[in-house]
Amino acid sequence: MGGGDQAGSAPDGQFLFLITQLETTLAKSKVQPSAIHRQFNILILATMSAGKSSFINALIGEELLHAANEATTACITTLEHNDCSDSTSACCYAYNGDLLDSVANIQAEQLKAWNRDDRIRNIILQGNFSTYCQPSQGLVLHDTPGPNNSQDPRHAQLTMDAIRDIPFDMVFYILNATQLGTRDDRALLTTVKEELARLQRPHKVVFILNKVDQLDCEKGESLTKHVEQAFSYLVDVGYTEPTIVPMIANAALYARKKLAGMPLSRKQRIELANFRDTYLQDSGALLKASLVPAIVRKNVKKYMQFETRNVSVAPANQSELHLLMAYSGLATVVIMIDRQRATFVRAQSRKEETKHQVSA
């Protein structure tokens, strides 16, 4: 699971058309190649059942993290990409820092069991994940527990520990489109806002409005209106000009699994078919509703146009599945990560160059 044998461990040429080429961009800035592969940490935050694990699974292209409509993440789980790995190794650690267990080739069921173990504080996974981000080397994702689990107050403390201790360069905050503005969500958003201001660490916060496929348009729950409500809600909490990406993480994951030849459950096949029927009729719906930089929107549109032209000539349904990934919001997420990483690398390179000049 997650190993180099899986289809997609190196992104295919079609999807690379979409991605802002980090190496090319930075080469023009005369950044050293070694700097591009520096560790880039992404922190994923949300209240319980908003879809953090589903979001990460969609990003890595496999159901490695357990996802359900309940508290499924009880530990801080770190996923480190390593191009040289041919399987996904894992270690779990106790609250005092002791190593409790290690597995050379972790499976989803073992991770699920570890998450149920009260002794475990954090899990570290290392593998050749199929992220589509370029480059993938150096990319680190940090999943956190939903802090609003009343049955285990340690979840809230672990989330605070993650915010304070992880040297993150980017934050994805997952909003549940069907539960926007709940008391728990507002409390966490306020805490995150206060902690980010206190830390004064350079970072980019992107809000993912997940589960937008569950909105009932016949009852007036339009996507555009929901994004507008999310924007007003976030501004009211204190976030200035928030970046918001509507997303259907499960649809992105199921499309990626089908592309890689992985089996889908009956429920997953039905959900993917429903998503296909809905969004092939209005392919740009999520992108049009997104509140993202113009260059990101432009790149996603380019990809959609490219894949639309390829639908009739590509192998059976492949281009259509790539299009579904773009429609789901995944393409927008990938571009946001690559652009922020390019900004981060350039800033770090300028800082080191200044340091060398001073020491000289």
C-alpha positions, 0 to 999 in steps of 0.5 A: 500500500502506497508503494512504488508498484502502484499505478500512479506513483509517478504522475502521468503525462496528462495530469502533469499538463495541469501542474505548475512546474515547480522545477521550471519555475524555480530554475528561472529564479536560479534556485539550487536544485537541492533546495526544491526537495527540502521538506515542505510541511502541510498541516490538515485541521478540522473538526470531527468528521469534516473529511480530513482523512478523506482529503488526504486519501484523495491527495495520495490516491489510496484509502490508507487512512480510515474515514467514516462519519465518526471520530476516526483519527485519534493520533497525529499521523504524519505521512512523509513522501520518499521517492525511494520507498517501495512500500509504506513503512510505519512507526507508532509512538507513545505519549512519552516518546517511546517507540511502541511498534514498527511495520515495514509494509503497513496496511489500512487495517493495522493503521485503524487498529493503532488509531484505536490504541489509547497508548499511541500519541503519533504515527509516522508513515513513510512511502512513495505516495502518488500525490501528483504534486511536483516534486513529491520528494520532501512533501510531508502531510500531518493529519490531526484529530478532530478536537471536538470529540467529547469522549476523549479530551486528549484529541483537543490537546493533540491538535493544539500540540500539532499547531504549536510544534509542527513547523508547517509551511501551509495549512488546509482547514477542512470545512464540512459544507453540510455543517457550516458554522457549528459551535465546535467549528467556530471554536476551532477556527478562532483557536487556530486564528489566535495560534497562527497570530501568536506563532507569526510563522510564514504560511498559507491557509487554504479552506476546503469546503468539502462534501459539497455534493451533499447540498440539496439544490432543490431546497435552495442549497446552491454551491455558489451561495454556500461558498459566499456563506463560508466566506462571510463566516470566515471573515466574521471569525477574523480571516481576511480574504480567505481562499476557499476551494469547494471539493468532493474528496471522495469523488476524487479518491474514487476516480483515482482508485479506478484509474489505478485499477483498484477495486471500488465497493458498490457504494463507491461505484454508485457515488462515482457514477452520481458524481459523473452524471452531475458534474459532466453536465456542469463541469466547471461548477466547483471551479467557478465557485472557488475563491482562488488566485486567477493564475490557479483558476487559469491553470485548472481551466487549461487542464480541463480543456486539454482533457476534454480534447483527449476524451475521444482518443485516450484509453477507455474512460481515462481522460474522463476520470482525469476530468472528474478529478479536476471537477472534484477540486483536487486539481485546484488543491495540487496547484495551490500546493505547488505554488505555495511550495515554490514561494517557500523555496524562493523565500528560503533561498533568498534568506540563505543567500543573504546569510552568505553575503553577510558572513562573507 
